[in-house]
């Protein structure tokens, strides 16, 4: 029995392709693996606050030395880390905004990327501590950024691969839905491509 952490970061509650495809993936996963547990984390409906100086100070304070107020300050961050560490599989809906990820997803990343918790510094550099997990990332973009001249503007997928790898998550599969602002035929093609990939991943 596995635990699936499903994170949606689209600001759109309806009409979001990243939400649609990631949810279809999770639904089909559950059909194939009915005993698995799914944890849902919606960063639009339940946003994570951006880091503050106070939060950062508590992150660097040992847990046994924190005051009750400090403990409350990082209660959510600790819960997010616990969800991440508990999961065997992470399903991430991550649409592109201005060539990168949403600020909501960046805030989540800032809360779970913590020295001594999800990564450590060593004499040879940083080492990720979140290992042996599979990540499926469902991206969505108005244009096509996986190839051609526009590929250099794709800071979305590049950043996610780097930061996830930094904390130890290197087994990443990306399902792209591109060209969503390029007409209805392009949207249909992106959805069909995504669904074909989902079917292949579930049956693998």
C-alpha positions as CSV (number, residue, x, y, z in Angstrom):
1,X,0.0,0.0,0.0
2,X,1.4,3.3,-1.1
3,X,0.7,6.9,-0.1
4,X,0.2,9.5,-2.9
5,X,0.7,13.2,-2.3
6,X,-1.3,15.1,-4.9
7,X,-0.5,18.8,-5.1
8,X,-2.3,21.3,-7.3
9,X,-0.9,24.7,-7.8
10,X,-3.1,26.2,-10.5
11,X,-4.8,29.4,-9.5
12,X,-7.8,28.3,-11.5
13,X,-10.5,26.2,-9.9
14,X,-12.1,25.4,-13.2
15,X,-10.7,25.1,-16.7
16,X,-7.2,24.2,-15.5
17,X,-5.5,21.5,-17.7
18,X,-2.9,20.7,-15.1
19,X,-5.6,20.1,-12.5
20,X,-7.6,18.0,-15.0
21,X,-4.7,15.8,-16.1
22,X,-3.2,15.3,-12.6
23,X,-6.6,14.5,-11.2
24,X,-7.3,12.0,-14.0
25,X,-3.9,10.4,-13.3
26,X,-4.7,10.0,-9.6
27,X,-8.2,8.7,-10.3
28,X,-6.8,6.0,-12.7
29,X,-4.0,5.2,-10.2
30,X,-6.6,4.6,-7.5
31,X,-8.6,2.3,-9.8
32,X,-5.4,0.3,-10.4
33,X,-4.3,0.5,-6.8
34,X,-7.5,0.8,-4.7
35,X,-5.7,0.3,-1.3
36,X,-3.4,3.2,-1.8
37,X,-4.0,6.4,0.2
38,X,-4.2,9.8,-1.5
39,X,-3.3,13.1,0.3
40,X,-4.7,16.1,-1.4
41,X,-3.0,19.5,-1.1
42,X,-4.6,22.4,-3.0
43,X,-2.3,25.4,-2.9
44,X,-5.0,27.7,-4.4
45,X,-7.8,26.9,-2.1
46,X,-5.5,26.5,0.9
47,X,-2.5,28.7,0.2
48,X,0.8,28.4,2.0
49,X,2.0,31.8,3.4
50,X,5.3,33.1,2.0
51,X,8.3,32.9,4.3
52,X,8.9,35.6,6.9
53,X,12.0,36.5,8.9
54,X,10.3,35.0,11.9
55,X,9.7,31.7,10.2
56,X,13.2,31.4,8.9
57,X,14.6,32.1,12.4
58,X,12.5,29.2,13.8
59,X,13.7,26.9,11.0
60,X,17.2,27.3,12.4
61,X,16.2,26.9,16.0
62,X,16.4,23.2,17.2
63,X,12.9,21.8,17.9
64,X,13.6,21.2,21.6
65,X,14.6,24.8,22.1
66,X,11.6,26.5,20.5
67,X,9.1,28.4,22.5
68,X,5.4,27.5,22.2
69,X,4.9,30.5,19.9
70,X,7.8,29.5,17.7
71,X,6.3,26.0,17.5
72,X,3.0,27.4,16.3
73,X,4.8,29.5,13.8
74,X,6.2,26.5,11.9
75,X,3.3,24.1,12.6
76,X,2.1,24.3,9.0
77,X,5.6,24.0,7.5
78,X,6.3,20.9,9.7
79,X,3.0,19.4,8.5
80,X,3.9,20.0,4.9
81,X,7.3,18.3,5.4
82,X,5.5,15.4,7.1
83,X,3.2,15.0,4.1
84,X,6.2,15.0,1.8
85,X,8.2,12.5,3.8
86,X,5.1,10.2,4.2
87,X,4.4,10.0,0.5
88,X,5.7,7.2,-1.7
89,X,4.6,9.0,-4.9
90,X,4.2,12.7,-5.5
91,X,1.8,14.0,-8.2
92,X,2.3,17.7,-8.9
93,X,0.1,19.9,-11.0
94,X,2.3,22.8,-12.0
95,X,1.1,25.2,-14.7
96,X,3.4,27.8,-16.2
97,X,3.1,31.5,-15.1
98,X,5.4,34.0,-16.7
99,X,7.8,31.2,-17.8
100,X,8.0,29.7,-14.3
101,X,5.9,28.2,-11.5
102,X,3.2,29.8,-9.5
103,X,4.1,31.8,-6.4
104,X,1.9,29.4,-4.4
105,X,4.0,26.4,-5.5
106,X,7.2,28.4,-4.8
107,X,5.9,29.1,-1.2
108,X,5.3,25.4,-0.7
109,X,8.8,24.6,-1.9
110,X,10.3,27.2,0.5
111,X,8.5,25.5,3.4
112,X,9.7,22.0,2.6
113,X,13.2,22.8,1.5
114,X,14.9,22.9,4.9
115,X,18.5,22.2,5.9
116,X,18.7,19.3,8.3
117,X,15.2,18.1,7.4
118,X,15.0,17.6,3.6
119,X,18.7,18.3,2.7
120,X,22.0,18.6,4.4
121,X,25.3,20.4,3.7
122,X,28.4,18.2,3.6
123,X,32.1,18.7,2.8
124,X,31.3,17.9,-0.8
125,X,28.2,20.0,-1.1
126,X,24.4,19.6,-0.5
127,X,22.9,16.2,-0.2
128,X,19.1,15.6,-0.5
129,X,17.4,13.6,2.2
130,X,14.1,12.9,0.5
131,X,14.8,9.6,-1.4
132,X,13.1,6.6,-2.9
133,X,10.1,8.5,-4.1
134,X,8.6,8.7,-7.6
135,X,7.5,12.2,-8.9
136,X,5.0,12.9,-11.7
137,X,4.8,16.5,-12.8
138,X,1.9,17.7,-14.9
139,X,2.8,21.0,-16.6
140,X,0.6,23.3,-18.7
141,X,1.6,26.2,-20.8
142,X,0.0,28.5,-23.3
143,X,2.9,28.2,-25.7
144,X,5.3,25.4,-26.6
145,X,8.5,25.6,-24.5
146,X,9.8,22.0,-24.7
147,X,11.6,22.6,-28.0
148,X,12.7,25.3,-30.4
149,X,13.8,28.9,-29.5
150,X,11.3,29.2,-26.7
151,X,12.9,26.3,-24.8
152,X,15.3,28.8,-23.3
153,X,12.4,30.5,-21.6
154,X,11.2,27.4,-19.8
155,X,12.3,28.1,-16.2
156,X,9.3,26.1,-15.0
157,X,10.5,22.6,-15.7
158,X,14.2,23.5,-15.3
159,X,13.6,24.9,-11.9
160,X,11.4,22.0,-10.7
161,X,14.0,19.4,-11.8
162,X,16.7,21.4,-10.0
163,X,14.9,22.1,-6.7
164,X,13.3,18.6,-6.5
165,X,16.7,17.0,-7.2
166,X,18.3,19.2,-4.6
167,X,16.2,17.6,-1.8
168,X,16.8,14.1,-3.3
169,X,13.8,13.7,-5.7
170,X,15.5,12.7,-8.9
171,X,13.0,10.1,-10.3
172,X,10.8,12.6,-12.2
173,X,8.4,12.1,-15.1
174,X,7.0,15.2,-16.7
175,X,3.7,15.1,-18.6
176,X,3.5,18.3,-20.7
177,X,0.3,20.0,-22.0
178,X,1.6,22.7,-24.3
179,X,0.1,25.2,-26.8
180,X,-3.1,25.7,-24.7
181,X,-3.4,29.3,-26.0
182,X,-3.0,28.3,-29.6
183,X,-6.5,27.3,-30.5
184,X,-9.0,24.6,-29.7
185,X,-7.3,21.9,-31.9
186,X,-4.1,22.5,-29.9
187,X,-5.9,22.1,-26.6
188,X,-7.5,18.9,-27.8
189,X,-4.1,17.6,-28.9
190,X,-2.5,18.5,-25.6
191,X,-5.3,16.7,-23.7
192,X,-5.1,13.6,-25.9
193,X,-1.3,13.5,-25.5
194,X,-1.6,13.8,-21.8
195,X,-4.2,11.1,-21.5
196,X,-2.2,8.7,-23.7
197,X,0.8,9.3,-21.4
198,X,-1.3,8.7,-18.3
199,X,-2.6,5.4,-19.7
200,X,0.9,4.3,-20.5
201,X,2.2,5.3,-17.0
202,X,-0.6,3.5,-15.2
203,X,-0.2,0.3,-17.2
204,X,3.6,0.3,-17.0
